[in-house]
Amino acid sequence: MFRITKRFEFSASHVLSALPADHPCARLHGHNYVVEVELSAAELGETGFVRDYRELSVLKHYLDETFDHRHLNDVLGHDRVTAEVLAHHLFEWCAARFAETSAVRVSETPKTWAEYRP
């Protein structure tokens, strides 16, 4: 299996209101998010790629226009905007455009990652 990964970044805020009121993440806060999209294929295309990395620029545009410097609760329309939820949302978005999408990882801090992989 061949795998490629491309990394993207954006900054946004959110509130996790399902947490106890004394939890720091129950308050308005923000992150510098890192998103990694992974694409996989058993065979390479005639160009020798799983997919040309340039084709993934539409994801950068989507992140910049939809999420960057926004409040994620408003963007996704609910109060449970965790890294896991964001990874799933972005996986679905990517999979609708790139059949080779195999996983999406989202990081809120340099030490933490959430991944959605069907």
All heavy atoms as an XYZ file, in Angstrom:
963
protein
N       0.843     -1.173      0.000
C       0.000      0.000      0.000
C       0.892      1.242      0.000
O       1.837      1.333      0.789
C      -0.901     -0.028      1.235
C      -1.918      1.071      1.315
S      -3.225      1.043      0.067
C      -4.087     -0.445      0.469
N       0.575      2.184     -0.854
C       1.271      3.464     -0.891
C       0.461      4.471     -0.086
O      -0.771      4.481     -0.159
C       1.415      3.970     -2.332
C       2.242      3.073     -3.192
C       1.640      2.111     -3.997
C       3.621      3.190     -3.200
C       2.402      1.281     -4.798
C       4.394      2.358     -3.992
C       3.793      1.400     -4.797
N       1.152      5.317      0.694
C       0.474      6.339      1.498
C       1.197      7.670      1.330
O       2.429      7.708      1.327
C       0.497      5.972      2.972
C      -0.271      4.731      3.323
C      -0.321      4.535      4.837
N      -0.610      3.168      5.190
C      -1.812      2.605      5.142
N      -2.840      3.302      4.758
N      -1.989      1.347      5.483
N       0.412      8.730      1.206
C       0.961     10.076      1.244
C       0.214     10.857      2.312
O      -0.933     10.530      2.658
C       0.868     10.805     -0.114
C      -0.594     11.029     -0.536
C       1.672     10.050     -1.176
C      -0.757     11.988     -1.698
N       0.860     11.869      2.840
C       0.259     12.715      3.870
C       0.623     14.156      3.575
O       1.744     14.441      3.156
C       0.790     12.336      5.266
O       0.552     10.951      5.489
C       0.102     13.135      6.358
N      -0.322     15.044      3.801
C      -0.046     16.475      3.689
C      -0.595     17.176      4.920
O      -1.669     16.831      5.411
C      -0.649     17.065      2.421
C      -0.194     18.506      2.189
C      -0.428     18.984      0.789
C       0.111     20.397      0.630
N      -0.068     20.898     -0.721
N       0.159     18.146      5.400
C      -0.174     18.866      6.637
C      -0.668     20.275      6.309
O      -0.130     20.940      5.434
C       1.075     18.948      7.511
C       0.866     19.672      8.814
C       2.134     19.680      9.615
N       2.418     18.313     10.031
C       3.188     17.983     11.034
N       3.811     18.901     11.726
N       3.375     16.726     11.355
N      -1.673     20.694      7.076
C      -2.258     22.025      6.953
C      -2.407     22.611      8.347
O      -2.475     21.863      9.327
C      -3.643     21.954      6.294
C      -3.627     21.287      4.944
C      -3.760     19.918      4.834
C      -3.476     22.032      3.791
C      -3.743     19.287      3.592
C      -3.455     21.427      2.547
C      -3.591     20.051      2.443
N      -2.532     23.928      8.431
C      -2.674     24.575      9.735
C      -3.720     25.675      9.673
O      -3.900     26.312      8.629
C      -1.331     25.165     10.176
C      -0.261     24.116     10.353
C       1.094     24.695     10.711
O       1.201     25.923     10.933
O       2.052     23.904     10.782
N      -4.387     25.888     10.796
C      -5.293     27.025     10.955
C      -5.455     27.302     12.436
O      -5.138     26.460     13.274
C      -6.652     26.784     10.284
C      -7.503     25.732     10.935
C      -8.452     26.081     11.888
C      -7.371     24.396     10.596
C      -9.252     25.107     12.495
C      -8.162     23.419     11.193
C      -9.104     23.772     12.143
N      -5.942     28.486     12.767
C      -6.186     28.878     14.156
C      -7.670     29.142     14.334
O      -8.307     29.735     13.459
C      -5.409     30.150     14.495
O      -4.033     29.930     14.348
N      -8.218     28.671     15.460
C      -9.647     28.860     15.712
C      -9.932     28.695     17.198
O      -9.112     28.169     17.956
C     -10.461     27.840     14.908
N     -11.133     29.125     17.597
C     -11.573     28.978     18.984
C     -12.706     27.968     19.067
O     -13.332     27.629     18.055
C     -12.052     30.325     19.539
O     -13.233     30.737     18.862
N     -12.949     27.500     20.289
C     -14.118     26.667     20.557
C     -14.360     26.635     22.061
O     -13.555     27.106     22.855
C     -13.998     25.257     19.966
C     -12.979     24.376     20.610
N     -13.111     23.011     20.678
C     -11.794     24.636     21.210
C     -12.055     22.474     21.276
N     -11.243     23.446     21.611
N     -15.521     26.095     22.428
C     -15.914     25.890     23.816
C     -16.467     24.476     23.901
O     -17.272     24.074     23.062
C     -17.009     26.893     24.250
C     -17.520     26.579     25.636
C     -16.502     28.315     24.171
N     -16.039     23.735     24.911
C     -16.577     22.388     25.124
C     -17.529     22.460     26.316
O     -17.167     22.137     27.448
C     -15.439     21.391     25.348
C     -14.469     21.259     24.180
C     -13.325     20.331     24.522
C     -15.189     20.792     22.929
N     -18.744     22.885     26.049
C     -19.703     23.165     27.124
C     -20.245     21.912     27.800
O     -20.884     22.017     28.845
C     -20.847     24.032     26.603
O     -21.520     23.370     25.562
N     -19.999     20.729     27.254
C     -20.440     19.492     27.903
C     -19.546     19.125     29.086
O     -19.895     18.255     29.882
C     -20.470     18.345     26.895
N     -18.420     19.799     29.213
C     -17.498     19.537     30.324
C     -17.953     20.271     31.584
O     -18.688     21.254     31.500
C     -16.083     19.989     29.942
C     -15.438     19.223     28.798
C     -14.127     19.881     28.394
C     -15.216     17.770     29.171
N     -17.503     19.837     32.754
C     -17.843     20.561     33.986
C     -17.370     22.011     33.903
O     -16.344     22.313     33.276
C     -17.066     19.804     35.076
C     -16.771     18.465     34.488
C     -16.679     18.653     33.004
N     -18.101     22.910     34.535
C     -17.819     24.344     34.446
C     -16.412     24.704     34.900
O     -15.834     25.684     34.416
C     -18.849     25.123     35.250
N     -15.832     23.923     35.807
C     -14.488     24.241     36.288
C     -13.371     23.674     35.396
O     -12.194     23.904     35.650
C     -14.302     23.773     37.736
C     -14.398     22.258     37.889
O     -14.945     21.590     36.985
O     -13.940     21.743     38.927
N     -13.727     22.974     34.336
C     -12.734     22.450     33.402
C     -12.268     23.596     32.502
O     -13.092     24.344     31.981
C     -13.342     21.324     32.557
C     -12.347     20.529     31.791
N     -11.666     21.030     30.697
C     -11.912     19.254     31.957
C     -10.875     20.093     30.218
N     -11.000     19.008     30.961
N     -10.967     23.757     32.296
C     -10.503     24.884     31.486
C     -11.046     24.893     30.057
O     -11.235     25.958     29.476
C      -8.978     24.751     31.486
C      -8.662     23.483     32.157
C      -9.877     22.961     32.835
N     -11.321     23.714     29.494
C     -11.827     23.664     28.122
C     -13.313     23.993     28.018
O     -13.852     24.095     26.921
C     -11.529     22.305     27.500
S      -9.760     22.019     27.295
N     -13.978     24.156     29.161
C     -15.377     24.596     29.153
C     -15.466     26.100     28.925
O     -16.549     26.624     28.670
C     -16.067     24.216     30.460
N     -14.323     26.774     29.027
C     -14.265     28.206     28.753
C     -13.840     28.418     27.301
O     -13.212     27.557     26.682
C     -13.261     28.891     29.688
C     -13.632     28.772     31.145
C     -12.728     29.614     32.039
N     -11.319     29.214     32.019
C     -10.761     28.389     32.910
N     -11.485     27.858     33.877
N      -9.483     28.102     32.829
N     -14.158     29.588     26.787
C     -13.720     29.956     25.448
C     -12.194     29.896     25.393
O     -11.519     30.467     26.247
C     -14.204     31.362     25.111
C     -13.748     31.929     23.764
C     -14.340     31.122     22.618
C     -14.159     33.390     23.655
N     -11.672     29.184     24.406
C     -10.227     29.091     24.218
C      -9.943     28.755     22.759
O     -10.844     28.431     21.992
C      -9.615     28.030     25.150
C     -10.074     26.637     24.863
N     -11.331     26.167     25.195
C      -9.423     25.608     24.268
C     -11.438     24.907     24.820
N     -10.299     24.548     24.246
N      -8.686     28.866     22.373
C      -8.328     28.616     20.985
C      -7.108     27.732     20.855
O      -6.401     27.466     21.832
N      -6.887     27.282     19.635
C      -5.755     26.417     19.311
C      -5.185     26.814     17.959
O      -5.887     27.369     17.113
C      -6.194     24.948     19.207
C      -6.769     24.389     20.448
N      -5.993     24.036     21.531
C      -8.052     24.107     20.786
C      -6.781     23.561     22.485
N      -8.031     23.590     22.060
N      -3.942     26.479     17.773
C      -3.321     26.490     16.455
C      -3.389     25.054     15.966
O      -2.561     24.218     16.339
C      -1.875     26.990     16.535
C      -1.825     28.443     16.933
O      -2.597     29.254     16.454
N      -0.922     28.769     17.832
N      -4.411     24.755     15.204
C      -4.681     23.387     14.766
C      -3.719     22.963     13.659
O      -3.341     23.760     12.800
C      -6.104     23.271     14.225
C      -7.167     23.319     15.294
C      -7.739     24.525     15.677
C      -7.613     22.157     15.912
C      -8.721     24.564     16.654
C      -8.590     22.190     16.882
C      -9.140     23.401     17.249
O     -10.111     23.436     18.214
N      -3.378     21.691     13.690
C      -2.633     21.056     12.610
C      -3.504     19.908     12.106
O      -4.002     19.102     12.897
C      -1.268     20.518     13.087
C      -0.547     19.799     11.953
C      -0.415     21.653     13.645
N      -3.702     19.869     10.800
C      -4.512     18.821     10.168
C      -3.608     18.059      9.214
O      -2.883     18.660      8.419
C      -5.691     19.430      9.386
C      -6.441     18.355      8.602
C      -6.622     20.193     10.310
N      -3.638     16.743      9.310
C      -2.918     15.901      8.361
C      -3.924     15.009      7.655
O      -4.699     14.305      8.307
C      -1.883     15.022      9.069
C      -0.719     15.785      9.614
C       0.326     14.891     10.252
O       0.090     13.667     10.382
O       1.369     15.426     10.626
N      -3.903     15.047      6.343
C      -4.763     14.160      5.568
C      -3.874     13.094      4.943
O      -2.800     13.391      4.420
C      -5.588     14.927      4.511
C      -4.713     15.645      3.520
C      -6.559     14.000      3.792
N      -4.307     11.853      5.061
C      -3.572     10.712      4.509
C      -4.380     10.107      3.379
O      -5.584      9.878      3.525
C      -3.359      9.669      5.606
C      -2.669      8.407      5.115
C      -2.691      7.320      6.172
O      -1.824      7.358      7.060
O      -3.591      6.451      6.113
N      -3.717      9.852      2.265
C      -4.331      9.183      1.133
C      -3.552      7.901      0.850
O      -2.316      7.887      0.969
C      -4.325     10.081     -0.107
C      -5.361     11.214     -0.113
C      -4.989     12.315      0.837
C      -5.551     11.757     -1.498
N      -4.256      6.844      0.487
C      -3.632      5.535      0.267
C      -4.122      4.925     -1.040
O      -5.272      5.131     -1.434
C      -3.995      4.574      1.403
O      -3.597      5.094      2.636
N      -3.241      4.157     -1.654
C      -3.620      3.441     -2.873
C      -2.759      2.192     -3.005
O      -1.575      2.205     -2.669
C      -3.439      4.332     -4.099
N      -3.368      1.129     -3.487
C      -2.627     -0.113     -3.716
C      -1.722      0.012     -4.938
O      -0.667     -0.608     -5.005
C      -3.597     -1.274     -3.890
N      -2.117      0.826     -5.891
C      -1.353      1.031     -7.121
C      -1.178      2.527     -7.352
O      -2.034      3.325     -6.989
C      -2.106      0.436     -8.318
C      -2.415     -1.041     -8.205
C      -1.175     -1.908     -8.298
O      -0.206     -1.512     -8.982
O      -1.175     -2.992     -7.673
N      -0.085      2.889     -7.976
C       0.148      4.284     -8.318
C      -0.507      4.609     -9.657
O      -0.607      3.749    -10.526
C       1.647      4.572     -8.395
C       2.421      4.362     -7.097
C       3.909      4.602     -7.331
C       1.887      5.269     -6.005
N      -0.933      5.857     -9.793
C      -1.506      6.306    -11.065
C      -0.435      6.403    -12.133
O       0.759      6.180    -11.881
N      -0.832      6.785    -13.349
C       0.148      6.822    -14.434
C       1.218      7.884    -14.228
O       2.296      7.803    -14.821
C      -0.513      6.956    -15.813
C      -1.671      7.877    -15.942
C      -2.213      7.928    -17.362
O      -3.066      7.081    -17.692
O      -1.797      8.817    -18.107
N       0.997      8.838    -13.344
C       2.014      9.846    -13.030
C       3.018      9.358    -11.993
O       4.011     10.034    -11.724
C       1.344     11.123    -12.475
O       0.625     10.780    -11.287
C       0.424     11.759    -13.493
N       2.737      8.210    -11.378
C       3.599      7.691    -10.333
C       3.215      8.185     -8.947
O       3.951      7.968     -7.988
N       2.057      8.840     -8.828
C       1.571      9.374     -7.562
C       0.376      8.579     -7.048
O      -0.383      8.007     -7.837
C       1.044     10.810     -7.722
C       2.039     11.829     -8.168
C       1.624     12.873     -8.983
C       3.360     11.802     -7.766
C       2.508     13.857     -9.392
C       4.258     12.778     -8.165
C       3.829     13.814     -8.985
N       0.182      8.608     -5.728
C      -1.128      8.248     -5.176
C      -2.106      9.325     -5.638
O      -3.175      9.038     -6.160
C      -1.084      8.183     -3.624
C      -2.486      8.053     -3.043
C      -0.196      7.046     -3.163
N      -1.708     10.579     -5.442
C      -2.417     11.752     -5.948
C      -1.425     12.905     -5.902
O      -0.611     12.991     -4.994
C      -3.656     12.070     -5.116
C      -4.431     13.276     -5.653
C      -5.736     13.487     -4.909
N      -6.744     12.490     -5.236
C      -7.667     12.629     -6.186
N      -7.712     13.699     -6.933
N      -8.557     11.673     -6.370
N      -1.503     13.791     -6.854
C      -0.627     14.962     -6.874
C      -0.942     15.839     -5.660
O      -2.093     16.208     -5.435
C      -0.864     15.743     -8.165
C       0.098     16.885     -8.394
O       0.738     17.346     -7.421
O       0.202     17.335     -9.551
N       0.075     16.158     -4.859
C      -0.130     16.997     -3.672
C      -0.816     18.323     -4.011
O      -1.563     18.859     -3.196
C       1.212     17.308     -2.992
C       1.811     16.155     -2.244
C       2.981     15.549     -2.695
C       1.234     15.682     -1.068
C       3.554     14.505     -1.996
C       1.806     14.630     -0.361
C       2.961     14.053     -0.835
O       3.520     13.019     -0.140
N      -0.564     18.843     -5.195
C      -1.178     20.121     -5.589
C      -2.701     20.039     -5.597
O      -3.371     21.040     -5.360
C      -0.673     20.553     -6.957
C       0.799     20.934     -6.934
C       1.265     21.418     -8.271
N       0.558     22.660     -8.595
C       0.498     23.169     -9.807
N       1.074     22.556    -10.822
N      -0.155     24.296    -10.018
N      -3.241     18.868     -5.871
C      -4.693     18.710     -5.888
C      -5.308     18.930     -4.504
O      -6.493     19.219     -4.379
C      -5.076     17.332     -6.409
C      -4.740     17.127     -7.869
C      -5.137     15.741     -8.347
O      -6.326     15.385     -8.179
O      -4.253     15.026     -8.849
N      -4.491     18.783     -3.452
C      -4.991     18.958     -2.089
C      -5.110     20.426     -1.691
O      -5.566     20.737     -0.595
C      -4.095     18.212     -1.101
C      -3.996     16.702     -1.332
C      -3.035     16.081     -0.334
C      -5.352     16.044     -1.260
N      -4.743     21.331     -2.583
C      -4.855     22.757     -2.277
C      -6.302     23.173     -2.013
O      -6.542     24.157     -1.321
C      -4.241     23.607     -3.386
O      -4.963     23.448     -4.591
N      -7.265     22.417     -2.521
C      -8.668     22.742     -2.234
C      -8.974     22.563     -0.750
O      -9.821     23.269     -0.198
C      -9.662     21.940     -3.096
C      -9.528     22.300     -4.569
C      -9.527     20.451     -2.874
N      -8.273     21.645     -0.085
C      -8.453     21.488      1.356
C      -7.907     22.704      2.088
O      -8.535     23.210      3.016
C      -7.801     20.210      1.876
C      -7.850     20.008      3.394
C      -9.280     20.049      3.932
C      -7.158     18.710      3.779
N      -6.760     23.208      1.679
C      -6.222     24.422      2.291
C      -7.209     25.576      2.142
O      -7.469     26.308      3.091
C      -4.879     24.804      1.682
C      -4.335     26.100      2.278
C      -2.971     26.434      1.811
C      -2.417     27.740      2.331
N      -3.054     28.385      3.428
N      -7.763     25.715      0.955
C      -8.752     26.774      0.728
C      -9.967     26.585      1.645
O     -10.445     27.548      2.247
C      -9.173     26.786     -0.744
C     -10.163     27.843     -1.063
N      -9.829     29.173     -1.178
C     -11.497     27.771     -1.277
C     -10.916     29.869     -1.442
N     -11.937     29.037     -1.509
N     -10.462     25.364      1.755
C     -11.604     25.084      2.632
C     -11.285     25.426      4.079
O     -12.082     26.081      4.760
C     -12.008     23.612      2.489
C     -13.146     23.195      3.394
C     -14.416     23.721      3.235
C     -12.947     22.261      4.408
C     -15.466     23.343      4.057
C     -13.988     21.869      5.230
C     -15.242     22.417      5.048
O     -16.278     22.033      5.880
N     -10.126     25.011      4.560
C      -9.742     25.318      5.941
C      -9.611     26.820      6.152
O     -10.101     27.364      7.146
C      -8.430     24.619      6.298
C      -8.473     23.093      6.359
C      -7.062     22.541      6.511
C      -9.385     22.607      7.466
N      -8.955     27.504      5.225
C      -8.760     28.945      5.361
C     -10.084     29.701      5.337
O     -10.304     30.611      6.145
C      -7.858     29.484      4.243
C      -6.406     29.070      4.397
O      -6.023     28.554      5.473
O      -5.650     29.256      3.419
N     -10.962     29.348      4.436
C     -12.223     30.075      4.275
C     -13.273     29.694      5.320
O     -14.109     30.514      5.686
C     -12.793     29.841      2.875
C     -11.937     30.431      1.774
C     -11.792     31.943      1.893
O     -12.814     32.624      2.119
O     -10.657     32.434      1.776
N     -13.245     28.462      5.798
C     -14.308     27.963      6.670
C     -13.934     27.969      8.145
O     -14.783     28.253      9.000
C     -14.695     26.529      6.248
O     -14.983     26.525      4.857
C     -15.912     26.030      7.019
N     -12.685     27.670      8.464
C     -12.293     27.466      9.854
C     -11.307     28.489     10.423
O     -11.342     28.773     11.617
C     -11.676     26.061     10.023
C     -12.644     24.959      9.763
C     -12.661     24.322      8.536
C     -13.549     24.559     10.729
C     -13.564     23.296      8.280
C     -14.458     23.541     10.487
C     -14.460     22.917      9.256
N     -10.418     29.008      9.598
C      -9.338     29.849     10.119
C      -9.872     31.129     10.765
O     -10.661     31.860     10.166
C      -8.349     30.208      9.012
C      -7.087     30.851      9.561
O      -6.554     30.338     10.569
O      -6.637     31.853      8.983
N      -9.444     31.359     12.001
C      -9.850     32.515     12.805
C     -11.370     32.621     12.932
O     -11.954     33.701     12.870
C      -9.227     33.802     12.258
C      -7.774     33.878     12.586
N      -6.822     33.216     11.829
C      -7.112     34.493     13.593
C      -5.628     33.447     12.362
N      -5.768     34.204     13.435
N     -12.000     31.467     13.136
C     -13.447     31.380     13.359
C     -13.691     30.665     14.684
O     -12.801     30.048     15.258
C     -14.132     30.590     12.245
C     -13.789     31.011     10.863
C     -14.785     31.915     10.303
N     -14.382     32.250      8.933
C     -15.049     33.044      8.176
N     -16.157     33.585      8.610
N     -14.626     33.317      6.970
N     -14.947     30.709     15.112
C     -15.373     29.988     16.316
C     -15.996     28.673     15.846
O     -17.046     28.663     15.198
C     -16.373     30.834     17.114
C     -16.764     30.221     18.408
N     -15.856     29.931     19.407
C     -17.970     29.824     18.866
C     -16.499     29.398     20.430
N     -17.778     29.306     20.120
N     -15.350     27.556     16.141
C     -15.746     26.265     15.576
C     -17.146     25.833     15.970
O     -17.825     25.149     15.198
C     -14.723     25.196     15.951
C     -13.309     25.444     15.436
C     -12.390     24.306     15.844
C     -13.296     25.640     13.933
N     -17.602     26.225     17.158
C     -18.963     25.872     17.555
C     -19.973     26.480     16.576
O     -20.967     25.839     16.229
C     -19.263     26.359     18.973
C     -18.327     25.753     19.985
O     -17.189     26.186     20.106
N     -18.778     24.739     20.714
N     -19.706     27.701     16.133
C     -20.587     28.348     15.156
C     -20.459     27.696     13.785
O     -21.462     27.473     13.101
C     -20.265     29.838     15.039
C     -20.555     30.620     16.306
O     -21.314     30.122     17.171
O     -20.007     31.731     16.432
N     -19.247     27.380     13.385
C     -19.019     26.794     12.067
C     -19.710     25.440     11.938
O     -20.402     25.176     10.954
C     -17.508     26.647     11.782
C     -17.261     25.854     10.505
C     -16.835     28.013     11.706
N     -19.543     24.578     12.937
C     -20.117     23.227     12.856
C     -21.492     23.123     13.483
O     -22.148     22.090     13.381
C     -19.156     22.208     13.475
C     -17.840     22.046     12.711
C     -16.941     21.018     13.390
C     -18.072     21.667     11.260
N     -21.936     24.181     14.164
C     -23.313     24.252     14.638
C     -23.638     23.407     15.855
O     -24.796     23.039     16.052
N     -22.629     23.103     16.676
C     -22.916     22.383     17.917
C     -21.810     22.631     18.935
O     -20.801     23.269     18.624
C     -23.150     20.888     17.674
C     -22.027     20.171     17.008
N     -20.937     19.699     17.687
C     -21.826     19.848     15.711
C     -20.115     19.106     16.847
N     -20.624     19.190     15.635
N     -22.018     22.138     20.155
C     -21.103     22.425     21.262
C     -20.086     21.323     21.541
O     -19.359     21.417     22.515
C     -21.907     22.682     22.549
C     -22.633     24.006     22.484
O     -22.194     24.887     21.722
O     -23.633     24.171     23.195
N     -20.036     20.313     20.732
C     -19.077     19.222     20.953
C     -18.046     19.188     19.830
O     -17.861     18.173     19.168
C     -19.801     17.896     21.053
C     -20.627     17.808     22.301
C     -21.174     16.448     22.502
N     -21.760     16.370     23.832
C     -22.282     15.291     24.333
N     -22.288     14.183     23.635
N     -22.793     15.306     25.544
N     -17.383     20.304     19.644
C     -16.381     20.402     18.587
C     -15.021     20.026     19.170
O     -14.221     20.868     19.549
C     -16.360     21.811     17.951
C     -15.367     21.846     16.802
C     -17.744     22.189     17.458
N     -14.811     18.734     19.272
C     -13.550     18.190     19.760
C     -12.631     17.925     18.567
O     -13.062     17.962     17.403
C     -13.793     16.873     20.510
O     -14.380     15.935     19.587
C     -14.712     17.072     21.714
N     -11.382     17.605     18.848
C     -10.456     17.225     17.777
C     -10.972     15.980     17.048
O     -10.831     15.863     15.833
C      -9.066     16.989     18.345
N     -11.599     15.081     17.800
C     -12.156     13.869     17.191
C     -13.275     14.206     16.208
O     -13.336     13.655     15.100
C     -12.699     12.924     18.275
C     -11.638     12.356     19.188
C     -11.340     13.199     20.425
O     -11.649     14.411     20.434
O     -10.782     12.640     21.385
N     -14.166     15.100     16.615
C     -15.280     15.516     15.755
C     -14.747     16.228     14.517
O     -15.217     16.004     13.397
C     -16.264     16.403     16.547
C     -17.251     17.104     15.634
C     -16.992     15.569     17.597
N     -13.765     17.074     14.717
C     -13.171     17.798     13.600
C     -12.477     16.833     12.635
O     -12.612     16.966     11.413
C     -12.194     18.830     14.134
C     -11.762     19.935     13.196
C     -12.952     20.651     12.566
C     -10.892     20.920     13.950
N     -11.774     15.838     13.152
C     -11.126     14.840     12.296
C     -12.159     14.088     11.456
O     -11.955     13.868     10.255
C     -10.306     13.862     13.137
N     -13.270     13.731     12.064
C     -14.329     13.029     11.323
C     -14.931     13.926     10.249
O     -15.124     13.507      9.098
C     -15.418     12.529     12.280
C     -16.493     11.781     11.577
N     -17.717     12.343     11.321
C     -16.519     10.529     11.054
C     -18.464     11.461     10.675
N     -17.756     10.359     10.498
N     -15.240     15.160     10.611
C     -15.811     16.116      9.645
C     -14.877     16.277      8.445
O     -15.317     16.212      7.289
C     -16.061     17.473     10.314
C     -16.457     18.525      9.340
N     -17.761     18.704      8.922
C     -15.713     19.450      8.682
C     -17.795     19.686      8.041
N     -16.568     20.161      7.881
N     -13.598     16.493      8.715
C     -12.644     16.718      7.633
C     -12.407     15.452      6.815
O     -12.198     15.516      5.597
C     -11.341     17.284      8.186
C     -11.480     18.692      8.771
C     -10.198     19.106      9.470
C     -11.877     19.696      7.697
N     -12.475     14.287      7.462
C     -12.377     13.031      6.712
C     -13.515     12.947      5.699
O     -13.292     12.634      4.520
C     -12.415     11.814      7.633
C     -12.361     10.530      6.856
C     -11.143      9.939      6.576
C     -13.521      9.932      6.380
C     -11.083      8.769      5.821
C     -13.473      8.775      5.623
C     -12.249      8.183      5.343
N     -14.734     13.211      6.157
C     -15.896     13.130      5.262
C     -15.760     14.126      4.105
O     -16.078     13.786      2.954
C     -17.188     13.387      6.042
C     -17.498     12.316      7.080
C     -17.811     10.964      6.461
O     -18.463     10.920      5.403
O     -17.405      9.946      7.042
N     -15.298     15.332      4.395
C     -15.115     16.350      3.365
C     -14.086     15.870      2.341
O     -14.310     15.959      1.133
C     -14.689     17.670      4.006
C     -14.699     18.821      3.059
C     -15.730     19.694      2.849
C     -13.640     19.229      2.181
N     -15.365     20.616      1.894
C     -14.091     20.349      1.467
C     -12.356     18.745      1.940
C     -13.303     20.997      0.520
C     -11.568     19.391      0.990
C     -12.045     20.505      0.289
N     -12.961     15.367      2.833
C     -11.899     14.890      1.932
C     -12.340     13.668      1.132
O     -12.087     13.580     -0.074
C     -10.638     14.568      2.721
S      -9.787     16.016      3.363
N     -12.979     12.718      1.787
C     -13.393     11.483      1.115
C     -14.376     11.760     -0.022
O     -14.385     11.038     -1.024
C     -13.994     10.510      2.119
N     -15.176     12.815      0.116
C     -16.115     13.182     -0.945
C     -15.383     13.730     -2.169
O     -15.948     13.757     -3.266
C     -17.112     14.210     -0.419
N     -14.139     14.161     -1.994
C     -13.368     14.746     -3.085
C     -12.206     13.873     -3.559
O     -11.783     13.968     -4.704
C     -12.833     16.108     -2.653
C     -13.946     17.137     -2.590
C     -13.688     18.221     -1.571
N     -14.833     19.119     -1.511
C     -15.924     18.881     -0.773
N     -16.013     17.781     -0.040
N     -16.928     19.738     -0.781
N     -11.667     13.079     -2.645
C     -10.501     12.255     -2.942
C     -10.802     10.818     -2.511
O     -10.818     10.521     -1.320
C      -9.258     12.750     -2.189
C      -9.036     14.233     -2.270
C      -9.078     15.013     -1.128
C      -8.801     14.851     -3.480
C      -8.873     16.384     -1.188
C      -8.593     16.223     -3.560
C      -8.629     16.986     -2.412
N     -11.027      9.945     -3.454
C     -11.393      8.557     -3.137
C     -10.310      7.854     -2.328
O     -10.594      6.917     -1.585
C     -11.662      7.793     -4.430
N      -9.076      8.315     -2.416
C      -7.961      7.659     -1.735
C      -7.844      8.042     -0.258
O      -6.966      7.544      0.442
C      -6.630      8.035     -2.416
C      -6.580      7.765     -3.895
C      -7.072      8.957     -4.731
O      -7.580      9.942     -4.169
O      -6.939      8.884     -5.953
N      -8.705      8.927      0.242
C      -8.606      9.375      1.630
C      -8.709      8.172      2.564
O      -9.665      7.410      2.517
C      -9.714     10.395      1.965
O      -9.625     11.492      1.057
C      -9.579     10.900      3.392
N      -7.688      8.004      3.423
C      -7.684      6.868      4.343
C      -7.698      7.293      5.809
O      -8.067      6.503      6.666
C      -6.487      5.963      4.071
O      -5.284      6.706      4.052
N      -7.310      8.539      6.108
C      -7.327      9.008      7.494
C      -7.145     10.509      7.527
O      -6.581     11.100      6.604
C      -6.213      8.353      8.311
N      -7.668     11.104      8.591
C      -7.410     12.511      8.889
C      -7.043     12.603     10.356
O      -7.722     12.020     11.209
C      -8.623     13.421      8.574
C      -8.395     14.832      9.093
C      -8.910     13.434      7.080
N      -5.957     13.319     10.628
C      -5.504     13.554     12.000
C      -5.608     15.042     12.294
O      -5.335     15.873     11.425
C      -4.044     13.127     12.163
C      -3.825     11.650     11.965
C      -2.372     11.290     12.100
N      -1.938     11.642     13.455
C      -0.693     11.552     13.872
N       0.261     11.172     13.064
N      -0.371     11.862     15.104
N      -6.000     15.354     13.534
C      -6.108     16.745     13.974
C      -5.365     16.895     15.288
O      -5.565     16.109     16.215
C      -7.591     17.170     14.143
C      -7.691     18.562     14.748
C      -8.321     17.104     12.805
N      -4.520     17.916     15.357
C      -3.788     18.221     16.576
C      -4.208     19.593     17.084
O      -4.298     20.549     16.313
C      -2.287     18.229     16.298
O      -1.585     18.707     17.421
N      -4.466     19.667     18.396
C      -4.735     20.954     19.040
C      -3.480     21.494     19.726
O      -3.353     22.692     19.929
C      -5.838     20.813     20.082
C      -7.182     20.472     19.500
C      -8.258     20.306     20.552
O      -7.944     20.012     21.722
O      -9.435     20.483     20.190
N      -2.586     20.591     20.114
C      -1.322     20.967     20.756
C      -0.230     20.081     20.169
O      -0.530     19.020     19.601
C      -1.371     20.763     22.289
O      -1.309     19.364     22.571
C      -2.620     21.364     22.922
N       1.023     20.459     20.323
C       2.101     19.629     19.775
C       2.155     18.209     20.343
O       2.748     17.326     19.732
C       3.366     20.405     20.140
C       2.914     21.818     20.278
C       1.523     21.736     20.848
N       1.512     17.981     21.482
C       1.580     16.663     22.124
C       0.324     15.820     21.960
O       0.281     14.692     22.449
C       1.858     16.835     23.617
C       3.212     17.443     23.909
C       3.417     17.555     25.400
C       4.769     18.158     25.724
N       5.007     18.223     27.166
N      -0.728     16.349     21.324
C      -1.980     15.600     21.243
C      -2.487     15.506     19.812
O      -2.403     16.466     19.042
C      -3.079     16.268     22.111
O      -3.322     17.587     21.621
C      -2.670     16.317     23.563
N      -3.020     14.328     19.471
C      -3.592     14.081     18.146
C      -4.873     13.268     18.277
O      -4.955     12.400     19.139
C      -2.614     13.273     17.278
C      -1.436     14.057     16.827
C      -0.235     14.193     17.480
C      -1.341     14.838     15.654
N       0.594     15.009     16.761
C      -0.061     15.425     15.633
C      -2.220     15.119     14.598
C       0.368     16.256     14.601
C      -1.782     15.943     13.575
C      -0.518     16.500     13.599
N      -5.833     13.564     17.428
C      -7.021     12.723     17.264
C      -7.041     12.292     15.796
O      -6.659     13.060     14.913
C      -8.294     13.498     17.597
N      -7.473     11.087     15.559
C      -7.482     10.561     14.190
C      -8.806      9.912     13.904
O      -9.369      9.219     14.756
C      -6.359      9.529     14.036
C      -6.309      8.907     12.653
C      -5.157      7.932     12.517
O      -5.351      6.747     12.847
O      -4.075      8.357     12.099
N      -9.307     10.122     12.665
C     -10.453      9.363     12.194
C      -9.969      8.545     11.007
O      -9.388      9.070     10.059
C     -11.626     10.254     11.759
C     -12.780      9.392     11.317
C     -13.624      8.820     12.253
C     -12.981      9.102      9.979
C     -14.657      7.980     11.864
C     -14.011      8.275      9.574
C     -14.847      7.712     10.525
O     -15.857      6.876     10.125
N     -10.204      7.243     11.121
C      -9.838      6.282     10.071
C     -10.953      5.232     10.059
O     -11.152      4.544     11.050
C      -8.493      5.648     10.431
C      -7.977      4.624      9.456
C      -6.694      3.965      9.942
N      -5.624      4.915     10.191
C      -4.731      5.285      9.267
N      -4.788      4.783      8.062
N      -3.779      6.145      9.573
N     -11.680      5.114      8.961
C     -12.767      4.112      8.967
C     -12.263      2.684      9.028
O     -11.131      2.419      8.715
C     -13.492      4.379      7.640
C     -12.585      5.199      6.824
C     -11.563      5.808      7.711
